[in-house]
Amino acid sequence: MALPTSGGPDDLPRLAMLWEHLPEGSRCARRNYPELKWDSATYMLWRIEYQLRLLAWGMADKKKRPAEPQPIKTPGEIAELERRKANALASRAEIDAILGLGGHGGD
């Protein structure tokens, strides 16, 4: 099926229907929802790995053990951090102007 490269409001219901029926692993779905980059088996392995590290940490000598382990960031968490960073950098000039920080780029 050929999808229109340009269209008007008449194409929206058809595109919405196509989007609704895309498989979770499709390239479009993964691009718009980064948390879909991992399948359910990968998320289960992620949880198991973190729980094993916590178990090993908890069983270590309290006086010698390092800081509590943190879980590996998921694709959804990484995308959210990148989005927040981009928003902060985009707002930097405006914030500098409000705070009266002259200089070039807030330096």
Backbone as a printed PyTorch tensor [residue, N CA C, xyz], in Angstrom:
tensor([[[  0.8530,  -1.1710,   0.0000],
         [  0.0000,   0.0000,   0.0000],
         [  0.8970,   1.2310,   0.0000]],

        [[  0.5890,   2.1400,  -0.8720],
         [  1.3730,   3.3680,  -0.9550],
         [  0.7840,   4.4070,  -0.0090]],

        [[  1.6130,   4.9620,   0.8590],
         [  1.1660,   6.0050,   1.7700],
         [  1.3900,   7.3660,   1.1180]],

        [[  0.4670,   8.2820,   1.3200],
         [  0.6480,   9.6020,   0.7200],
         [  1.7910,  10.3490,   1.3950]],

        [[  2.5780,  11.0400,   0.5780],
         [  3.6600,  11.8430,   1.1510],
         [  3.1570,  13.2100,   1.5660]],

        [[  2.0660,  13.6190,   1.0030],
         [  1.4260,  14.8660,   1.4160],
         [ -0.0740,  14.6320,   1.3420]],

        [[ -0.7860,  15.3100,   2.1760],
         [ -2.2270,  15.1180,   2.1810],
         [ -2.8860,  16.1200,   3.0770]],

        [[ -4.1630,  16.1190,   3.0060],
         [ -4.9270,  17.0630,   3.8010],
         [ -5.6310,  16.3740,   4.9350]],

        [[ -6.5940,  17.0530,   5.5240],
         [ -7.3390,  16.5000,   6.6580],
         [ -8.1060,  15.2230,   6.3100]],

        [[ -8.3850,  15.0120,   5.0370],
         [ -9.1110,  13.7950,   4.6510],
         [ -8.2760,  12.5390,   4.8720]],

        [[ -6.9600,  12.6670,   4.8750],
         [ -6.0860,  11.5100,   5.0580],
         [ -5.8560,  11.1630,   6.5250]],

        [[ -6.2090,  12.0490,   7.4440],
         [ -5.9230,  11.8070,   8.8610],
         [ -6.5830,  10.5430,   9.4050]],

        [[ -7.8600,  10.2760,   9.1410],
         [ -8.4420,   9.0340,   9.6710],
         [ -7.7340,   7.7850,   9.1510]],

        [[ -7.3500,   7.8000,   7.8840],
         [ -6.6630,   6.6330,   7.3220],
         [ -5.2850,   6.4740,   7.9560]],

        [[ -4.5570,   7.5670,   8.1240],
         [ -3.2450,   7.4850,   8.7570],
         [ -3.3600,   7.0610,  10.2170]],

        [[ -4.3810,   7.5360,  10.9120],
         [ -4.6000,   7.1190,  12.3050],
         [ -4.8780,   5.6280,  12.3790]],

        [[ -5.6600,   5.1160,  11.4460],
         [ -5.9580,   3.6850,  11.4300],
         [ -4.6860,   2.8810,  11.1650]],

        [[ -3.8690,   3.3480,  10.2160],
         [ -2.6160,   2.6520,   9.9350],
         [ -1.6950,   2.6530,  11.1510]],

        [[ -1.6180,   3.7970,  11.8240],
         [ -0.7630,   3.9060,  13.0170],
         [ -1.2370,   2.9500,  14.1080]],

        [[ -2.5460,   2.8700,  14.2970],
         [ -3.1170,   2.0150,  15.3390],
         [ -2.7660,   0.5520,  15.1160]],

        [[ -2.6310,   0.1460,  13.8620],
         [ -2.4080,  -1.2610,  13.5550],
         [ -0.9460,  -1.6070,  13.2640]],

        [[ -0.0480,  -0.6640,  13.4900],
         [  1.3680,  -0.9720,  13.3370],
         [  1.8050,  -1.9350,  14.4340]],

        [[  2.6470,  -2.8900,  14.1110],
         [  3.1740,  -3.7610,  15.1700],
         [  4.0900,  -2.9740,  16.1030]],

        [[  4.1910,  -3.4220,  17.3530],
         [  5.0100,  -2.7180,  18.3520],
         [  6.4610,  -2.5910,  17.9250]],

        [[  6.9600,  -3.5750,  17.2120],
         [  8.3560,  -3.5540,  16.8200],
         [  8.6320,  -2.7930,  15.5390]],

        [[  7.6400,  -2.1360,  14.9890],
         [  7.8440,  -1.4350,  13.7250],
         [  8.7900,  -0.2550,  13.9060]],

        [[  9.4340,   0.1250,  12.8340],
         [ 10.3970,   1.2260,  12.8800],
         [  9.7240,   2.5340,  13.2790]],

        [[  8.5150,   2.7680,  12.7910],
         [  7.7970,   4.0120,  13.1320],
         [  7.4620,   4.0560,  14.6200]],

        [[  6.9680,   2.9410,  15.1570],
         [  6.6010,   2.9020,  16.5750],
         [  7.8310,   3.0910,  17.4570]],

        [[  8.9330,   2.4250,  17.1170],
         [ 10.1520,   2.5600,  17.9230],
         [ 10.7160,   3.9670,  17.8620]],

        [[ 10.5650,   4.6240,  16.7170],
         [ 11.0920,   5.9870,  16.5860],
         [ 10.2930,   6.9670,  17.4380]],

        [[  8.9770,   6.7880,  17.5030],
         [  8.1240,   7.6980,  18.2720],
         [  8.0470,   7.3290,  19.7470]],

        [[  8.2640,   6.0770,  20.0690],
         [  8.2030,   5.6110,  21.4620],
         [  9.4670,   4.7990,  21.7460]],

        [[ 10.5330,   5.4490,  22.2260],
         [ 11.8130,   4.7570,  22.4240],
         [ 11.7280,   3.5570,  23.3660]],

        [[ 10.7520,   3.5490,  24.2730],
         [ 10.6520,   2.4050,  25.1860],
         [ 10.3210,   1.1110,  24.4490]],

        [[  9.8580,   1.2080,  23.1970],
         [  9.5610,   0.0090,  22.4130],
         [ 10.8090,  -0.5820,  21.7570]],

        [[ 11.9670,   0.0650,  21.9310],
         [ 13.1980,  -0.4850,  21.3540],
         [ 13.5660,  -1.8060,  22.0160]],

        [[ 13.1470,  -1.9850,  23.2630],
         [ 13.3570,  -3.2510,  23.9540],
         [ 12.0410,  -4.0070,  23.9570]],

        [[ 12.1110,  -5.3200,  23.7370],
         [ 10.9020,  -6.1340,  23.8370],
         [ 10.7140,  -6.5740,  25.2910]],

        [[  9.6430,  -7.3000,  25.5520],
         [  9.3420,  -7.6760,  26.9380],
         [ 10.4200,  -8.5880,  27.5270]],

        [[ 11.0280,  -9.4410,  26.7110],
         [ 12.0900, -10.3160,  27.2140],
         [ 13.3030,  -9.4950,  27.6560]],

        [[ 13.6240,  -8.4530,  26.9040],
         [ 14.7640,  -7.6020,  27.2700],
         [ 14.4820,  -6.8540,  28.5640]],

        [[ 13.2460,  -6.3780,  28.7400],
         [ 12.9000,  -5.7020,  29.9910],
         [ 12.9610,  -6.6670,  31.1730]],

        [[ 12.5510,  -7.9160,  30.9550],
         [ 12.6440,  -8.9090,  32.0400],
         [ 14.1110,  -9.1740,  32.3950]],

        [[ 14.9630,  -9.3060,  31.3970],
         [ 16.3890,  -9.5000,  31.6690],
         [ 16.9820,  -8.2980,  32.3840]],

        [[ 16.5430,  -7.0980,  32.0140],
         [ 17.0080,  -5.8680,  32.6700],
         [ 16.6500,  -5.8970,  34.1530]],

        [[ 15.4290,  -6.3000,  34.4660],
         [ 15.0000,  -6.3660,  35.8690],
         [ 15.7680,  -7.4380,  36.6280]],

        [[ 15.9640,  -8.5980,  36.0120],
         [ 16.6940,  -9.6910,  36.6590],
         [ 18.1300,  -9.2680,  36.9500]],

        [[ 18.7740,  -8.6360,  35.9640],
         [ 20.1640,  -8.2010,  36.1440],
         [ 20.2720,  -7.2160,  37.3040]],

        [[ 19.3570,  -6.2690,  37.3750],
         [ 19.3860,  -5.2810,  38.4510],
         [ 19.1290,  -5.9380,  39.8090]],

        [[ 18.1800,  -6.8470,  39.8610],
         [ 17.8820,  -7.5310,  41.1180],
         [ 19.0670,  -8.3680,  41.5920]],

        [[ 19.7850,  -8.9970,  40.6550],
         [ 20.9690,  -9.7700,  41.0370],
         [ 22.0730,  -8.8680,  41.5860]],

        [[ 22.2570,  -7.6950,  40.9510],
         [ 23.2560,  -6.7560,  41.4810],
         [ 22.8610,  -6.2620,  42.8610]],

        [[ 21.5600,  -6.0070,  43.0700],
         [ 21.1010,  -5.5790,  44.3930],
         [ 21.3050,  -6.6730,  45.4370]],

        [[ 21.0370,  -7.9020,  45.0350],
         [ 21.2220,  -9.0320,  45.9500],
         [ 22.6880,  -9.1680,  46.3490]],

        [[ 23.5880,  -9.0870,  45.3650],
         [ 25.0160,  -9.1790,  45.6690],
         [ 25.4550,  -8.0060,  46.5440]],

        [[ 24.9450,  -6.8270,  46.2710],
         [ 25.2790,  -5.6440,  47.0700],
         [ 24.7810,  -5.8190,  48.5080]],

        [[ 23.5550,  -6.3210,  48.6420],
         [ 22.9790,  -6.4930,  49.9770],
         [ 23.6830,  -7.5490,  50.8080]],

        [[ 24.2720,  -8.5250,  50.1570],
         [ 24.9440,  -9.5940,  50.8750],
         [ 26.3890,  -9.2410,  51.2280]],

        [[ 26.8970,  -8.1720,  50.6710],
         [ 28.2760,  -7.7590,  50.9590],
         [ 28.3660,  -7.1910,  52.3730]],

        [[ 29.5860,  -7.1570,  52.8840],
         [ 29.8470,  -6.5950,  54.2030],
         [ 29.4470,  -5.1170,  54.1980]],

        [[ 28.6290,  -4.7180,  55.1580],
         [ 28.1110,  -3.3440,  55.1890],
         [ 29.2130,  -2.2980,  55.2900]],

        [[ 30.3110,  -2.6550,  55.9050],
         [ 31.4050,  -1.6940,  56.0770],
         [ 32.2350,  -1.5230,  54.8010]],

        [[ 32.2200,  -2.5290,  53.9310],
         [ 33.0930,  -2.4980,  52.7560],
         [ 32.3430,  -2.3230,  51.4410]],

        [[ 31.0410,  -2.3850,  51.4620],
         [ 30.3310,  -2.3400,  50.1790],
         [ 30.2550,  -0.9190,  49.6170]],

        [[ 30.2630,  -0.8300,  48.2930],
         [ 30.1870,   0.4900,  47.6400],
         [ 28.7560,   1.0300,  47.6990]],

        [[ 28.5440,   2.1290,  47.0220],
         [ 27.2040,   2.7250,  46.9870],
         [ 26.2150,   1.7560,  46.3330]],

        [[ 24.9640,   1.9230,  46.6830],
         [ 23.9140,   1.0540,  46.1420],
         [ 23.8890,   1.1380,  44.6160]],

        [[ 23.8190,  -0.0260,  43.9410],
         [ 23.8140,  -0.0080,  42.4740],
         [ 22.5410,   0.6340,  41.9230]],

        [[ 22.6800,   1.2730,  40.7800],
         [ 21.5530,   1.8830,  40.0970],
         [ 21.2370,   1.0590,  38.8520]],

        [[ 19.9770,   0.9910,  38.4700],
         [ 19.6420,   0.2240,  37.2660],
         [ 20.1880,   0.8970,  36.0120]],

        [[ 20.4500,   0.0910,  35.0020],
         [ 20.8650,   0.6010,  33.7000],
         [ 19.6980,   1.3940,  33.1230]],

        [[ 19.9820,   2.4820,  32.4720],
         [ 18.9280,   3.3090,  31.9040],
         [ 18.3050,   2.6120,  30.6920]],

        [[ 16.9950,   2.6360,  30.6370],
         [ 16.2750,   2.0460,  29.5160],
         [ 16.2420,   3.0340,  28.3570]],

        [[ 15.9290,   2.5730,  27.1530],
         [ 15.8370,   3.4950,  26.0190],
         [ 14.8390,   4.6310,  26.2580]],

        [[ 13.7500,   4.3670,  26.9360],
         [ 12.7790,   5.4110,  27.2460],
         [ 13.3440,   6.4560,  28.1950]],

        [[ 14.0950,   6.0200,  29.1950],
         [ 14.7130,   6.9550,  30.1460],
         [ 15.7910,   7.7960,  29.4620]],

        [[ 16.5650,   7.1670,  28.5980],
         [ 17.6110,   7.9020,  27.8780],
         [ 16.9850,   8.9600,  26.9790]],

        [[ 15.9120,   8.6000,  26.2840],
         [ 15.2420,   9.5620,  25.4030],
         [ 14.6700,  10.7280,  26.2060]],

        [[ 14.1280,  10.4440,  27.3840],
         [ 13.5750,  11.5100,  28.2310],
         [ 14.6810,  12.4530,  28.7150]],

        [[ 15.8270,  11.8880,  29.1010],
         [ 16.9580,  12.7240,  29.5310],
         [ 17.4670,  13.6020,  28.3850]],

        [[ 17.5360,  13.0350,  27.1960],
         [ 17.9770,  13.8140,  26.0330],
         [ 16.9820,  14.9180,  25.7050]],

        [[ 15.6820,  14.6200,  25.8360],
         [ 14.6570,  15.6260,  25.5650],
         [ 14.7630,  16.7730,  26.5670]],

        [[ 14.9650,  16.4410,  27.8450],
         [ 15.1050,  17.4810,  28.8710],
         [ 16.3550,  18.3230,  28.6360]],

        [[ 17.4460,  17.6820,  28.2330],
         [ 18.6830,  18.4100,  27.9630],
         [ 18.4790,  19.3780,  26.7990]],

        [[ 17.8300,  18.9010,  25.7430],
         [ 17.5850,  19.7610,  24.5810],
         [ 16.6970,  20.9410,  24.9540]],

        [[ 15.6750,  20.6990,  25.7850],
         [ 14.7980,  21.7890,  26.2220],
         [ 15.5590,  22.8000,  27.0710]],

        [[ 16.4360,  22.3140,  27.9410],
         [ 17.2070,  23.2250,  28.7890],
         [ 18.1610,  24.0700,  27.9540]],

        [[ 18.8190,  23.4550,  26.9880],
         [ 19.7390,  24.2100,  26.1430],
         [ 18.9990,  25.2120,  25.2700]],

        [[ 17.7910,  24.8490,  24.8240],
         [ 17.0050,  25.7640,  23.9970],
         [ 16.5550,  26.9790,  24.8030]],

        [[ 16.3380,  26.7950,  26.0910],
         [ 15.8650,  27.8790,  26.9470],
         [ 17.0030,  28.6810,  27.5710]],

        [[ 18.2200,  28.2850,  27.3150],
         [ 19.3610,  28.8980,  27.9900],
         [ 19.4720,  30.3980,  27.7120]],

        [[ 19.3100,  30.8150,  26.4700],
         [ 19.4330,  32.2420,  26.1290],
         [ 18.3540,  33.0540,  26.8330]],

        [[ 17.1510,  32.5310,  26.8740],
         [ 16.0590,  33.2310,  27.5430],
         [ 16.3190,  33.3570,  29.0400]],

        [[ 16.8110,  32.3010,  29.6480],
         [ 17.1130,  32.3230,  31.0880],
         [ 18.2400,  33.3120,  31.3760]],

        [[ 19.2700,  33.3070,  30.5160],
         [ 20.3700,  34.2560,  30.6910],
         [ 19.8920,  35.6860,  30.6160]],

        [[ 18.9660,  35.9520,  29.6870],
         [ 18.4320,  37.3240,  29.5640],
         [ 17.6440,  37.7180,  30.8080]],

        [[ 16.8680,  36.8000,  31.3440],
         [ 16.0810,  37.0820,  32.5380],
         [ 16.9910,  37.3560,  33.7410]],

        [[ 18.0430,  36.5800,  33.8540],
         [ 18.9630,  36.7240,  34.9860],
         [ 19.9680,  37.8430,  34.7850]],

        [[ 19.9850,  38.4140,  33.5960],
         [ 20.9040,  39.5150,  33.3320],
         [ 22.3350,  39.0680,  33.1580]],

        [[ 22.5000,  37.8400,  32.7200],
         [ 23.8450,  37.3270,  32.4690],
         [ 24.1950,  37.6720,  31.0320]],

        [[ 24.8740,  38.7650,  30.8320],
         [ 25.2430,  39.2020,  29.4840],
         [ 26.0750,  38.1460,  28.7950]],

        [[ 27.1550,  38.5260,  28.2850],
         [ 28.1000,  37.5730,  27.6860],
         [ 27.5170,  36.8160,  26.5190]],

        [[ 28.3670,  36.0890,  25.8760],
         [ 27.9850,  35.3150,  24.7060],
         [ 27.5830,  33.9130,  25.1390]],

        [[ 26.3100,  33.5470,  24.9540],
         [ 25.8420,  32.2140,  25.3100],
         [ 25.8800,  31.9470,  26.7890]],

        [[ 25.8140,  32.9680,  27.6260],
         [ 25.7970,  32.7850,  29.0650],
         [ 27.1630,  32.6370,  29.6920]],

        [[ 28.2130,  32.7950,  28.9220],
         [ 29.5700,  32.6460,  29.4650],
         [ 30.0040,  33.8950,  30.1950]]])
